[in-house]
Amino acid sequence: MNRFGQKEDETLIELSDTLALNGEESNGVLFENGSNADSELPGNSEIDKHRQSKDSVFFNDGIRRIDFVLSYTDEPIKDAEKKAERRKEFEKNLQQAGLHLETEDKKESENGKTFFVKVHAPWEVLSTYAEVLNIKAPIKENDIPPRNDNPFEFLSKPFRLPKEVMQPEPDYFTAPFSKQRQELYLIHDESTFFTPSTRNRIVYYILSRCPYETEEGKKKFGIKRLLTNGTYLAAYPLHDCQYWNKAKDKNCESERFTLYSEWARFLRFYKEQPLDLIRKYYGEKIGIYFAWLGFYTEMLFFAAVVGFICFLYGWITMDENMSSKEICDISIGGEIIMCPLCDRNCEYWKLNTTCEPSQYSHLFDNVATLFFAIFMGIWVTLFLEFWKRRQARLEYEWDLVDFEEEQQQLQLRPEYEVKCTLRKRNPVTQEDEPYLPLTSKAARFCFSGATVLFWISLIIASMIAVIVYRLAVYAAFASIMENNESLEPISGLLTPQLATSVTASCLNFVIIMILNFLYERVAIWITDMEIPRTHLEYENRLTMKMFLFQFVNYYSSCFYVAFFKGKFAGYPGDYTYLFSQWRNEECDPAGCLIELTTQLTIVMAGKQIWGNIQEALVPWIWNWWGRRKARGHPENLYSRWEQDHDLQTFGNLGLFYEYLEMVIQFGFITLFVASFPLAPLLALMNNILEIRVDSWKLTTQFRRPVAAKAHSIGVWQEILNGMAILSVVTNAFIVSFTSDMIPRLVYYYAYSSNESSPMAGYINSSLSVFNVSDFRDISRPLENPMGYTTCRYRDYRFPPDHERRYMHSMQFWHILAAKMAFIIIMEHVVFLVKFFVAWMIPDVPSEVKARIKREKYLTQKILHEYELYKLKEKLCQKDCTVDLEREVIATEGKVQLSEVM
């Protein structure tokens, strides 16, 4: 519904007749194929179409701007006649809606097969739909002085871009456009008053609601359906020039060239982003994404610095770690005989064979881990709160203060209007509108939910398959490495646990990528099947489905290693088995944290590398393949619309995948950061590249997206808030149950007997004793050449000669109590600090609030003065009319009197 209480599809139809009449009065005849236009416009007979450069974004008259391009072929294919009829009807209705069309014959195209229909929206159409879409327009230049309160401004000068790039247009006070009050707005030139992004947004709005066929009494409409059924090949707005050259036409702004040279090149990675220019060229929705990505990258810098310092602390203190010293000591670790790693085929082994892995585990498992986990809990809060402030400032600067998502609720999806044949009266507007019955909606939701649960179950099944692989291969690696002399040089570094972890992580990553590829298509299909009412509702539903799936897909293996591996292994006399066949995995004597680090590094780094290859290389290859035939053609024969036609389509879900990629990365650096302090540094390096890759592909490899408005990152904000809360819990559990920090602290304060070296004897204390004669037949090693009578295993249990043999000792319960107490204390402290910081930092800066109030006051004052002026003018005209009538009457009386005399 529009703000006049009319339905938008009815508004389009009702306005068509008016606009068509206006078009006939002002432009002669609305035309197709360019014939009528060429004959009626002066000098067109002398214009050579090829004289227009390939950067031309105008009709052949060189005056009317091309706002949209439609392409099609008329080859004799299936349903060719039906498609031709659809095109004819669709283009006829576009003309009736007031749009101007000009068709380039296929003979003019590079391949000799493709027709291009150029679409232009005249002022009458733009002004009408600007009011329907509530588009804001400038009424006065902003007189509020800018902020100059940063004393360290000079430090950021090397990172700044030129002022004309950062501020491509002056700042104005704005008001919703009104066709009846055009003189109120700063209209210097009607052809340039609306920016190209606003123009293509208006034209796409008309294209998406224009009917093209009536079948069985049902109207079919929308360019999206015509693209789906092959009636048109593509529909897109034009870039304003080539990205490597400025446009030759002085009427072209060459903003694409500016974006490429100042923003999309990797050598500019240290420069700020021209957000205002991005917003002007691509629209607010894309602008908000790059603003969020840039702010996220800036905040990552602080987390990366602190994480790197924590890593350096672990590196510096690695030689001082008493646990690894005891493991590596021949007189201690070399004398401790460990129980076999697998059933039957594995042999007894000495503890000092895990010397190097235990040293490397100290890099991530040290006191700094605790500090960094608490720091990241507070960092997440600061990031989210400061982003709200940054977002509020952008809302003000981009005229989105009064923009509400509810406005999008008024714009029904064309698919919803077509598929919902039933109608009911809206209690607010008292107009009939389409609706989906509750029973149909419930059935669709049930089917959708069942499908999502099935795919999540499939992920869990694949994870169990990877666990089975780990268990099966672990025994093989253990037996091979123990008996293979050729692996002796690397046996200290490559342990069976590490080999299993690396191969399983790589296998898991491949499975993740395959499942992602399949589920993306399923998620889109079931979301389409639900028939969401609006575009906003569609995006939110798809977002939740995709995020839930990818959350389970990417993080399930990390959750397994962090919270399940080694926790339910049992002990040598009573091992636990998966499906009564595979013995559960045990952690390394130095802990499971190094394995979690390995898992996290492979999945996170692999995803980022694969994502960048997919984003940059794949579009480039496709575009190279599509343009290969055009290289030999003269420059003036390869037109602007053909160049853009050969580019890739960004699509309505292009930003969705970008957000999803970054939010998944956000989960890696928050949910499991206690196990890998370098994760923020990896994310920072990736994001510096990501910004330039995204900008490069958007500027050079993709067609220009249709501009769209957005005042926030939408549902992603709530997802980030949820992950921030969950990250406190996961990191508390990682420090408690995956790291060895709590057992070491308990030993230090409660069980240590050496005052000069309190941690001496910790390794012996953390290993229990088992009598080899108590092995069950299924677990007993086939060989015992050294005749060992006892072996050690990682647990806190009573020895075999104790009356409570193999039961958990008091030290186990002390450690468990300390772990639970730590979780409770850490969660409460971090949550308390988080909520206090969130309360202390207002979502909207006070200076922005003052500016918003000032702008509203001045805008209302200007509108009031305008209305007052119009009222006075109207009254003056009325008084003048009365005086004129009196003068006429008096004159007539004098004439009559003179005739009588």
Helices and strands as residue ranges (DSSP letters): H 8-27, H 35-40, G 44-46, G 49-51, E 68-73, H 80-96, E 100-104, G 106-108, E 114-120, H 123-132, E 136-141, G 153-159, H 163-166, E 172-176, G 179-184, H 190-193, H 196-207, E 211-215, E 218-221, H 223-228, E 234-236, H 255-262, G 266-268, H 275-282, H 284-316, G 318-320, H 322-328, E 337-338, E 349-350, G 351-354, H 355-361, H 367-397, H 405-409, H 414-419, E 423-425, E 432-434, H 438-483, G 485-490, H 496-530, H 535-563, E 570-571, E 574-575, E 577-578, E 582-583, H 593-612, I 613-617, H 618-627, G 628-630, G 635-637, H 640-645, H 654-671, G 673-675, H 679-696, I 697-701, H 715-733, I 734-738, H 741-746, I 747-751, H 762-766, E 767-771, G 772-774, E 790-794, H 810-840, H 846-900
